[in-house]
Amino acid sequence: MMMLELTGNNMNIPKNGSRWTGIEEVFVVLHTIELNGHIWVHYRNESSGKEYSCYMESFLVRFTETVS
């Protein structure tokens, strides 16, 4: 498995450390990786500390970036 920090002009890729809101919870992006042609987002629930992963496309549908 190769871990990459994705950079560039693609505004759709969640940035490491960015905060995102779900229905009633806030999540922090830990990192993004490209694996077998898919971009994965690894993120943590701020209140519970539980960590999750999903495809970037699914992440962008589920969550909205929190602007500070």
C-alpha positions, 0 to 999 in steps of 0.5 A: 500500500502506498500512502500519498498526500494529494496536492494540486488544483483539485479543490474536491480532495479533502485536505489533511486536518480539514473539518467536515460536518455530518448530520450532527457530528464533526469529523477531521480528515487524517489523510487521503491515499490512492489505492488501486485506482481509488482515492480513500479518505481516512477521518476521525469523529471529533467527539468519539475519536473513532476512525473511519475510511471511505472512497472520496466520492462517498465522503463528499456526498456525506459531509460538508466542509466546515469553514472556520 
